[in-house]
Amino acid sequence: MSYQPAEDRYESIPYRRVGRSGLQLPAISLGLWQNFGDVTPIDTQRGILRRAFDRGVTHIDLANNYGPPYGAAETNFGRVFAEDFRPFRDELVISTKAGYDMWPGPYGNWGSRKYLLASLDQSLERMGLDYVDIFYSHRVDPETPLEETMGALHTAVTSGRALYAGISSYSPEKTRDAARILGELGTPLLIHQPSYSMFNRWIEDGLLDTVDELGVGVIAFSPLAQGLLTDRYLDGIPENARAAREGSMSRSMINDETLARVRGLAEIAAGRGQTLAQLALSWALRDARVTSALIGASSVKQLDDNLDATKRLDFAADELAAIDEFAKESGINLWQESSDR
């Protein structure tokens, strides 16, 4: 039986305008970074994508190298899209990125025009799409002129392969330069995708003010601090956690002080009738300059639990003050090298 989305899907999640553009995104969007590679059964992926759309999550975020292996998330998404979501393409905002290593040699990495546009063409083929809604420069390339990288985004838009241009992990200064270059070309910078969480607050030091001034939206990735801001770490590091295996986080990033702050935040969450993950997502969205928060999901239950964060987005001043006692920089910003360039 063919998939039929829930008729009330637009009633269950708030939408926010992206900067000063005409585009709106759901307050929580679905990222396919970790859980949509070939190690995850396709029926599990299908169930998560269907449930997300049923709950109004219209934005799906990918990158060329999401997997594992590289490209697998786009390929798997493309399969589910073709079978379930093609009739609803105009209700979806699909994004992809290029900037990290993707294939061998000098043309499969960083920010050259050759790499970005070739990667975008490959992404479109893997997903079976004519265009993506947003195409990102995934990180700053210190060796390639910013004019070349932004020029490639401009070409992606003017050629019809993308509707909007975005950047990820750019400093306030580089963001301002990128917006200026794109503006001069006639393609506005739509959105910035930085890491942001209670334990990684770097965007509060100038970036949020910059994007607000420029009219650029923000979609925060890793708002759960790579899973640290969940109930899984309340009793230490579980054996199946990311920090216990090779991947996006290491044990060295987690110490007793950080785990004590995790437990302190969990107590605040319980007082609000939320899980720690729900609190972390609500907190990331407390600032109107943040358009959306990106989450991953390995199950429909996890997805539902996280989406329920939107049921409680308000904070009293004393709650925010209490949170600030625990929500401190914790040395987990894996992408700082890009934003420092």
Order of alpha helices (4+ residues) and beta strands (2+ residues): beta-beta-beta-alpha-beta-alpha-beta-alpha-beta-alpha-beta-alpha-beta-alpha-beta-alpha-alpha-beta-alpha-alpha-alpha
